[in-house]
């Protein structure tokens, strides 16, 4: 049915005319005032009836439509789209695989990313996907030029392990690309395309996007190159469980498999982020995607271009967030900073006197909000740099100066899997009101010499709610080393005497240390 048909219906005619008379005349008056009455031949004595029947009626309507029409993104897209490329990779498998697991995901099995997030691999599989001997695996992604001489950015997981990389530009031309360097921790890769010195390129944004800003995603979803979608910035500073440097921009512009490595543009035509992951129970876009901030991409790309790899500062500590319970246990007014679970032996922090239970609250005078911010701040500094750390140590503030080491490329996680920790153990001694029993660690095979080992946990207890399980080793309670159940009880009673709502325990589990704040029952 057309507008003409609707206008002939009595039920539409009168309301439409009334609304039109009040609102449209006001709009046309502003248009006429701006363009000049003489242009349309109106005079001050022109009546509303003459106005609608005049030859200028159609012209006025056109101007009103121009005022009301949405701006759109066509001009921006026309300017930035030529800088975006489609990336295709070939990976020749060298060994056969008899694994029965589904290898379509590039994430570590059991990781949060494995469970909740899917990368944007191509329809032919992900880079690094296992297959039969001699099989060639293909993957597809996106990228964009950052300089006229052919340097381009994409994702590490798009080109990781690739034997051959080809890119297709917006005008349909295909070029061979070389991988200059990759950074697994941020999922950024730098490639170089040969064949021209006049490629159209995009600029990485200087400022941070605001929540609610428009965003345009351009890429190669499902192999459909040159696809543009629009949305807004939904959130910032997202931690998606990918690593200690997570600081993603969340957007709702539809992105799918193949968009990985493509740019997210702002309305200035600058790249605010690089699309890298989506939350997708179905495998397709559900309106939640994540982009690497332009500021991160800038710093990583600069190092990749200079030396093909990324060097990060390192202080050598295992850290965890300061929760409200932990803050209460330590006598802190606010739950902020990064709690040192364990300093690494012979690391910069250990040499400077930082101990387990210390809270790092500032770096070079800048407050540290949480553990992730500390990791990003230290990682953004160069190895060899001298930093000043503000530390809360046993309730007292102190300043520690240390020289940063270089973050190792790999970190080996130790796991106590050689023996059964409960083998030959007695059932331990009950710790009242916590719902667990403990025994001296030196009396339990495989538990080590220090602390007390948890031998039983009541599934309905406070200890179970905080994640305690059989085999965990409690090293400290309330800042004091413990070796017997009596030590644990004494430390708990001391915390109650000090009117603490919870007591802080340092726990070793699976070779890793962490602090747990356990609430204290009253009475």
C-alpha positions as CSV (number, residue, x, y, z in Angstrom):
1,X,0.0,0.0,0.0
2,X,1.4,3.5,-0.9
3,X,1.2,6.7,1.0
4,X,-1.4,7.8,-1.5
5,X,-3.6,4.8,-0.6
6,X,-3.2,5.6,3.2
7,X,-4.2,9.3,2.6
8,X,-7.5,8.2,1.1
9,X,-8.5,6.3,4.2
10,X,-10.8,8.4,6.4
11,X,-9.2,7.0,9.6
12,X,-5.9,8.4,8.6
13,X,-6.8,11.7,6.9
14,X,-7.8,14.0,9.8
15,X,-5.1,13.0,12.3
16,X,-2.4,13.3,9.6
17,X,-3.5,16.7,8.5
18,X,-3.7,18.1,12.1
19,X,-0.2,16.9,13.0
20,X,1.1,18.1,9.7
21,X,-0.4,21.6,10.1
22,X,1.2,22.3,13.5
23,X,4.6,20.7,13.0
24,X,5.3,20.9,9.3
25,X,4.5,24.6,9.0
26,X,7.0,25.4,11.8
27,X,9.7,23.4,10.1
28,X,8.9,25.0,6.7
29,X,9.0,28.4,8.3
30,X,12.5,27.8,9.5
31,X,13.6,26.6,6.1
32,X,12.0,29.6,4.4
33,X,13.6,31.9,6.8
34,X,17.0,30.4,6.2
35,X,16.8,30.3,2.4
36,X,14.9,33.6,1.8
37,X,11.2,34.2,1.1
38,X,11.9,35.7,-2.3
39,X,13.3,32.4,-3.5
40,X,9.9,30.8,-3.3
41,X,7.9,33.9,-4.1
42,X,6.1,34.1,-0.8
43,X,4.9,37.3,0.7
44,X,4.1,38.2,4.3
45,X,0.4,37.9,3.5
46,X,0.7,34.3,2.2
47,X,-1.8,32.1,4.0
48,X,-1.2,28.5,5.1
49,X,-3.7,27.4,2.4
50,X,-1.8,29.3,-0.3
51,X,1.4,27.9,1.0
52,X,0.3,24.3,0.5
53,X,-1.1,24.9,-2.9
54,X,1.8,27.0,-4.2
55,X,4.4,25.6,-6.7
56,X,7.0,25.9,-4.1
57,X,5.3,23.2,-2.0
58,X,7.4,20.4,-3.4
59,X,10.7,22.3,-2.9
60,X,9.8,23.0,0.7
61,X,9.0,19.4,1.3
62,X,12.4,18.4,-0.2
63,X,14.3,20.8,2.2
64,X,12.3,19.4,5.2
65,X,13.2,15.9,4.2
66,X,16.9,16.9,4.0
67,X,16.7,18.2,7.6
68,X,15.0,15.1,8.9
69,X,17.0,12.5,7.0
70,X,19.7,10.5,9.0
71,X,23.2,11.4,8.1
72,X,24.4,7.8,7.4
73,X,28.0,6.5,7.0
74,X,28.4,6.4,3.3
75,X,31.0,9.2,3.1
76,X,33.1,7.6,5.9
77,X,32.9,4.1,4.3
78,X,33.9,5.4,0.9
79,X,37.0,7.0,2.5
80,X,38.2,4.1,4.7
81,X,37.1,0.9,3.0
82,X,40.0,0.8,0.5
83,X,42.4,0.4,3.4
84,X,40.8,-2.9,4.5
85,X,42.1,-6.2,3.2
86,X,41.0,-9.8,3.2
87,X,43.7,-12.2,4.5
88,X,43.9,-15.9,3.4
89,X,46.5,-18.3,4.9
90,X,47.6,-21.8,4.1
91,X,49.1,-24.1,6.7
92,X,50.7,-27.4,5.8
93,X,50.3,-29.9,8.5
94,X,53.4,-31.9,9.2
95,X,52.2,-34.6,11.5
96,X,49.1,-36.7,11.8
97,X,46.8,-36.4,14.8
98,X,44.8,-39.2,16.4
99,X,43.2,-37.0,18.9
100,X,39.5,-37.4,19.3
101,X,38.9,-33.9,20.6
102,X,37.4,-31.2,18.5
103,X,40.4,-29.1,17.4
104,X,38.4,-26.3,15.7
105,X,39.1,-23.9,18.5
106,X,42.5,-22.1,18.9
107,X,42.1,-21.8,22.7
108,X,43.6,-23.9,25.5
109,X,41.2,-26.7,26.5
110,X,39.2,-25.7,29.6
111,X,40.1,-22.0,29.4
112,X,37.4,-19.3,29.8
113,X,38.0,-18.4,26.1
114,X,37.5,-22.1,25.1
115,X,34.2,-22.2,27.0
116,X,32.7,-18.9,26.2
117,X,34.4,-17.2,23.3
118,X,35.0,-18.2,19.7
119,X,37.6,-16.7,17.4
120,X,36.8,-15.5,13.9
121,X,38.5,-18.3,11.9
122,X,37.5,-18.9,8.3
123,X,35.1,-21.5,7.0
124,X,37.9,-23.8,6.1
125,X,39.3,-24.0,9.7
126,X,41.5,-22.1,12.1
127,X,45.2,-21.6,11.8
128,X,46.9,-24.3,13.8
129,X,44.0,-26.7,13.5
130,X,45.1,-30.4,13.6
131,X,44.7,-32.6,10.6
132,X,46.1,-35.6,8.7
133,X,49.6,-35.8,7.5
134,X,50.3,-33.5,4.6
135,X,46.9,-31.8,4.8
136,X,46.8,-28.1,3.9
137,X,44.5,-26.1,6.2
138,X,43.2,-22.8,5.0
139,X,42.0,-19.9,7.1
140,X,40.6,-16.5,6.4
141,X,40.6,-13.2,8.3
142,X,40.8,-9.5,7.8
143,X,43.3,-6.7,8.2
144,X,44.1,-3.2,7.2
145,X,47.0,-1.1,5.9
146,X,48.7,1.3,8.3
147,X,51.2,2.7,5.8
148,X,51.4,3.3,2.1
149,X,54.4,1.0,1.7
150,X,52.3,-2.1,2.6
151,X,52.6,-2.6,6.3
152,X,49.3,-4.1,7.6
153,X,47.8,-5.2,10.9
154,X,45.8,-8.4,11.5
155,X,45.4,-10.9,14.4
156,X,48.1,-13.3,15.5
157,X,45.7,-16.2,15.5
158,X,44.9,-15.5,11.8
159,X,48.5,-15.9,10.6
160,X,50.0,-18.0,13.4
161,X,51.9,-20.9,11.8
162,X,51.0,-19.9,8.3
163,X,53.2,-21.2,5.4
164,X,51.7,-18.8,3.0
165,X,49.8,-15.5,3.4
166,X,47.8,-13.8,0.6
167,X,45.8,-10.6,0.9
168,X,43.1,-9.3,-1.4
169,X,42.6,-5.5,-1.5
170,X,39.3,-3.7,-1.9
171,X,39.8,-3.4,-5.7
172,X,40.1,-7.1,-6.1
173,X,43.9,-7.4,-6.5
174,X,45.8,-10.2,-4.8
175,X,49.3,-9.9,-3.2
176,X,51.6,-12.1,-1.2
177,X,52.4,-11.0,2.3
178,X,55.2,-11.7,4.7
179,X,54.7,-12.0,8.5
180,X,57.0,-9.4,10.1
181,X,56.1,-10.3,13.7
182,X,53.4,-11.5,16.0
183,X,52.4,-11.1,19.7
184,X,50.4,-13.9,21.1
185,X,49.6,-12.0,24.4
186,X,47.7,-9.3,22.6
187,X,46.8,-11.2,19.5
188,X,48.3,-8.6,17.2
189,X,50.3,-9.4,14.1
190,X,52.2,-7.2,11.6
191,X,52.5,-8.2,7.9
192,X,54.1,-6.6,4.9
193,X,52.6,-6.6,1.4
194,X,54.9,-6.1,-1.5
195,X,53.9,-4.9,-5.0
196,X,53.1,-1.2,-4.4
197,X,54.2,1.8,-2.5
198,X,50.9,3.7,-2.7
199,X,48.5,1.5,-0.7
200,X,45.6,3.4,0.9
201,X,46.0,3.2,4.6
202,X,44.1,3.9,7.8
203,X,45.2,5.9,10.9
204,X,45.2,4.5,14.4
205,X,43.1,6.7,16.7
206,X,44.9,8.7,19.4
207,X,42.1,9.1,21.9
208,X,40.0,6.5,23.7
209,X,36.4,5.9,22.5
210,X,33.5,6.7,24.7
211,X,30.7,4.3,25.5
212,X,27.9,5.1,23.1
213,X,30.2,6.3,20.2
214,X,29.4,5.0,16.8
215,X,31.6,2.3,15.4
216,X,32.0,0.7,11.9
217,X,33.4,-2.7,11.4
218,X,34.8,-3.6,8.0
219,X,36.1,-7.0,7.1
220,X,35.8,-10.4,5.5
221,X,33.1,-12.3,7.3
222,X,32.6,-15.8,5.9
223,X,34.8,-14.9,3.0
224,X,32.5,-12.0,2.0
225,X,35.2,-9.3,1.6
226,X,34.4,-5.6,1.9
227,X,31.5,-6.1,4.3
228,X,30.5,-3.1,6.5
229,X,28.5,-3.2,9.6
230,X,27.6,-0.5,12.2
231,X,26.9,-0.3,15.9
232,X,28.1,1.5,19.0
233,X,30.8,1.1,21.7
234,X,29.0,-1.0,24.3
235,X,31.7,-1.1,27.0
236,X,35.4,-0.7,27.6
237,X,38.1,-2.4,29.7
238,X,36.7,-5.8,29.2
239,X,38.5,-8.9,30.6
240,X,37.5,-11.9,28.6
241,X,39.9,-14.4,30.2
242,X,42.4,-14.3,27.4
243,X,45.4,-13.2,29.5
244,X,46.7,-10.6,32.0
245,X,46.7,-7.9,29.3
246,X,43.0,-8.0,28.5
247,X,41.6,-4.5,28.0
248,X,39.1,-5.0,25.2
249,X,36.6,-2.6,23.7
250,X,33.2,-4.2,23.5
251,X,31.1,-3.3,20.4
252,X,27.8,-4.4,19.1
253,X,28.5,-3.9,15.4
254,X,27.8,-7.4,13.8
255,X,31.1,-9.3,13.3
256,X,31.5,-12.9,12.4
257,X,34.0,-15.5,11.5
258,X,36.4,-13.9,9.0
259,X,36.2,-10.4,10.6
260,X,39.1,-11.3,12.8
261,X,41.9,-8.8,12.4
262,X,39.7,-6.2,10.8
263,X,39.4,-2.6,11.9
264,X,36.7,-0.9,14.0
265,X,36.4,2.7,12.8
266,X,35.1,5.7,14.6
267,X,33.2,8.5,12.8
268,X,36.4,10.3,12.1
269,X,37.5,7.4,9.9
270,X,40.2,6.4,12.4
271,X,40.8,2.8,13.7
272,X,39.7,2.7,17.3
273,X,40.3,-1.0,17.6
274,X,41.1,-4.3,16.0
275,X,38.3,-6.9,16.1
276,X,39.6,-10.1,17.7
277,X,36.9,-12.1,19.5
278,X,33.1,-12.5,19.9
279,X,30.9,-13.9,22.5
280,X,28.8,-16.4,20.6
281,X,27.0,-19.5,21.9
282,X,25.8,-20.1,18.3
283,X,29.0,-19.4,16.5
284,X,27.6,-16.3,14.8
285,X,27.1,-12.7,15.8
286,X,24.9,-12.1,18.8
287,X,25.8,-8.4,19.2
288,X,28.8,-8.8,21.5
289,X,32.3,-8.4,20.0
290,X,35.7,-7.4,21.3
291,X,38.4,-5.2,19.8
292,X,42.0,-4.5,20.8
293,X,42.3,-0.8,21.6
294,X,44.3,1.3,19.1
295,X,46.7,2.4,21.9
296,X,47.7,-1.2,22.5
297,X,48.0,-1.9,18.8
298,X,50.3,1.2,18.4
299,X,52.8,0.1,21.0
300,X,52.9,-3.5,19.9
301,X,53.2,-2.7,16.2
302,X,56.1,-0.3,16.8
303,X,58.1,-3.1,18.5
304,X,57.1,-5.7,15.9
305,X,58.2,-3.4,13.1
306,X,61.5,-2.6,14.8
307,X,62.6,-6.1,15.9
308,X,59.9,-8.6,15.0
309,X,58.9,-9.3,18.7
310,X,57.6,-7.6,21.8
311,X,59.6,-7.1,25.0
312,X,57.8,-6.4,28.2
313,X,58.8,-5.3,31.7
314,X,58.6,-7.9,34.4
315,X,58.8,-7.7,38.2
316,X,58.4,-11.4,38.9
317,X,55.3,-11.7,41.1
318,X,52.1,-13.8,41.0
319,X,49.3,-11.4,41.7
320,X,45.6,-11.5,42.3
321,X,42.7,-9.0,42.7
322,X,42.0,-7.4,46.1
323,X,38.4,-8.3,46.9
324,X,36.3,-6.6,49.5
325,X,36.9,-9.5,51.9
326,X,40.6,-9.4,51.3
327,X,40.7,-5.6,51.8
328,X,38.8,-6.1,55.1
329,X,41.3,-8.8,56.2
330,X,44.2,-6.5,55.5
331,X,42.6,-3.4,57.1
332,X,42.3,-1.6,53.8
333,X,39.6,1.1,53.4
334,X,39.1,0.3,49.7
335,X,39.4,-2.9,47.6
336,X,42.1,-1.7,45.2
337,X,45.6,-2.5,44.2
338,X,47.2,-5.8,43.3
339,X,47.8,-8.5,46.0
340,X,51.1,-10.3,45.7
341,X,50.3,-14.0,46.1
342,X,53.9,-15.1,45.7
343,X,57.1,-13.4,44.5
344,X,59.2,-15.5,42.1
345,X,62.5,-16.6,43.5
346,X,65.4,-14.4,42.3
347,X,62.9,-12.1,40.5
348,X,63.2,-8.3,40.7
349,X,60.4,-8.0,43.3
350,X,61.8,-10.7,45.6
351,X,65.3,-9.1,45.4
352,X,63.7,-5.7,46.3
353,X,62.1,-7.2,49.4
354,X,58.5,-7.6,48.2
355,X,56.8,-10.5,50.0
356,X,53.6,-12.6,49.8
357,X,50.7,-10.6,51.2
358,X,52.0,-7.2,50.1
359,X,49.7,-5.0,48.1
360,X,51.1,-2.9,45.3
361,X,49.0,0.3,45.2
362,X,50.9,2.6,42.8
363,X,53.6,2.5,40.0
364,X,55.7,5.7,39.6
365,X,53.1,7.6,41.5
366,X,50.1,6.5,39.5
367,X,47.5,4.5,41.5
368,X,46.9,0.9,40.6
369,X,43.2,0.1,40.3
370,X,43.5,-3.7,40.2
371,X,45.8,-6.6,39.3
372,X,45.1,-6.4,35.6
373,X,46.1,-2.7,35.5
374,X,49.3,-3.5,37.3
375,X,50.1,-6.2,34.7
376,X,49.3,-3.8,31.8
377,X,51.3,-0.9,33.3
378,X,54.4,-3.0,34.0
379,X,54.1,-4.8,30.7
380,X,54.0,-1.5,28.9
381,X,57.4,-0.5,30.3
382,X,60.8,-1.5,28.9
383,X,63.0,-4.1,30.5
384,X,65.8,-2.4,32.4
385,X,63.7,0.6,33.4
386,X,63.7,1.7,37.1
387,X,60.3,1.9,38.7
388,X,59.0,3.1,42.0
389,X,56.3,0.9,43.6
390,X,54.1,2.0,46.5
391,X,53.5,-1.1,48.6
392,X,51.3,-1.9,51.6
393,X,53.4,-4.2,53.7
394,X,52.0,-5.6,57.0
395,X,49.7,-2.6,57.3
396,X,52.4,-0.1,56.6
397,X,53.0,2.0,53.5
398,X,56.5,1.8,52.0
399,X,58.2,2.7,48.7
400,X,60.2,0.1,46.8
401,X,62.6,0.9,43.9
402,X,63.5,-1.9,41.5
403,X,64.8,-2.5,38.0
404,X,62.4,-4.3,35.6
405,X,63.5,-7.6,34.1
406,X,62.2,-9.0,30.8
407,X,59.0,-11.0,30.8
408,X,59.9,-14.6,29.8
409,X,58.3,-15.8,26.6
410,X,56.9,-18.9,28.3
411,X,56.0,-19.5,31.9
412,X,56.0,-23.1,33.1
413,X,53.3,-23.9,35.5
414,X,54.1,-26.5,38.1
415,X,51.6,-29.1,39.0
416,X,51.6,-31.5,42.0
417,X,50.5,-34.6,40.1
418,X,53.2,-37.0,41.1
419,X,51.6,-38.4,44.2
420,X,48.3,-38.7,45.9
421,X,48.3,-36.0,48.5
422,X,46.0,-37.9,50.8
423,X,47.8,-41.2,50.5
424,X,48.6,-42.5,54.0
425,X,47.2,-39.4,55.6
426,X,45.1,-39.4,58.8
427,X,41.8,-37.6,58.5
428,X,43.2,-34.5,60.1
429,X,41.9,-32.2,62.9
430,X,38.7,-30.2,62.5
431,X,38.9,-26.4,62.2
432,X,35.7,-25.2,64.0
433,X,33.2,-23.0,62.1
434,X,35.2,-23.2,58.8
435,X,34.0,-26.6,57.8
436,X,37.2,-28.4,57.0
437,X,39.8,-30.6,58.6
438,X,43.6,-30.2,58.3
439,X,46.7,-32.1,59.0
440,X,50.4,-31.1,59.1
441,X,51.7,-31.1,55.6
442,X,54.8,-33.0,56.6
443,X,52.6,-35.9,57.6
444,X,50.9,-36.2,54.2
445,X,52.8,-37.8,51.3
446,X,53.4,-35.3,48.5
447,X,52.1,-32.2,50.4
448,X,55.6,-30.8,51.2
449,X,57.1,-29.7,54.5
450,X,55.4,-26.3,55.0
451,X,51.8,-25.5,56.1
452,X,48.8,-27.7,56.8
453,X,47.0,-29.8,54.2
454,X,43.3,-29.8,53.8
455,X,42.1,-33.4,54.3
456,X,38.3,-32.9,54.2
457,X,35.9,-30.1,53.3
458,X,32.2,-29.9,54.2
459,X,30.4,-29.1,50.9
460,X,28.0,-26.7,52.7
461,X,30.7,-24.8,54.6
462,X,32.3,-21.4,54.2
463,X,35.6,-23.1,53.1
464,X,33.8,-24.9,50.2
465,X,32.2,-21.6,49.1
466,X,35.7,-20.1,48.9
467,X,37.0,-23.0,46.7
468,X,38.9,-25.0,49.2
469,X,39.3,-28.7,48.3
470,X,41.1,-31.7,49.6
471,X,44.8,-31.5,48.9
472,X,45.1,-27.7,49.2
473,X,48.0,-26.6,51.5
474,X,47.4,-23.7,53.8
475,X,50.7,-21.9,54.3
476,X,49.6,-18.8,56.2
477,X,46.6,-17.6,58.2
478,X,46.2,-14.0,59.2
479,X,49.8,-13.3,58.0
480,X,51.3,-16.0,60.2
481,X,52.9,-19.3,59.1
482,X,51.0,-22.3,60.2
483,X,52.1,-25.9,60.6
484,X,49.4,-27.5,62.8
485,X,45.6,-27.3,63.2
486,X,46.3,-25.4,66.5
487,X,48.2,-22.7,64.6
488,X,45.2,-22.3,62.4
489,X,42.8,-22.0,65.3
490,X,45.0,-19.5,67.1
491,X,45.3,-17.3,64.0
492,X,41.5,-17.4,63.6
493,X,40.9,-16.5,67.3
494,X,43.3,-13.6,66.9
495,X,41.4,-12.3,63.9
496,X,38.2,-12.5,65.9
497,X,39.7,-10.6,68.8
498,X,40.7,-7.9,66.3
499,X,37.1,-7.7,65.2
500,X,37.9,-8.9,61.7
501,X,35.0,-10.1,59.6
502,X,37.2,-12.5,57.7
503,X,40.7,-14.0,57.9
504,X,43.2,-14.1,55.1
505,X,44.8,-17.4,54.2
506,X,47.6,-18.1,51.7
507,X,46.8,-21.3,50.0
508,X,48.9,-23.5,47.6
509,X,46.9,-25.5,45.1
510,X,48.3,-27.2,42.0
511,X,51.7,-25.5,42.4
512,X,50.2,-22.0,42.4
513,X,49.7,-19.8,45.5
514,X,46.7,-17.5,46.1
515,X,45.1,-15.6,49.0
516,X,41.6,-16.5,50.1
517,X,39.6,-14.4,52.5
518,X,37.4,-16.7,54.6
519,X,34.5,-15.1,56.5
520,X,34.5,-15.7,60.3
521,X,31.3,-17.0,61.9
522,X,30.3,-15.0,65.0
523,X,30.2,-16.6,68.4
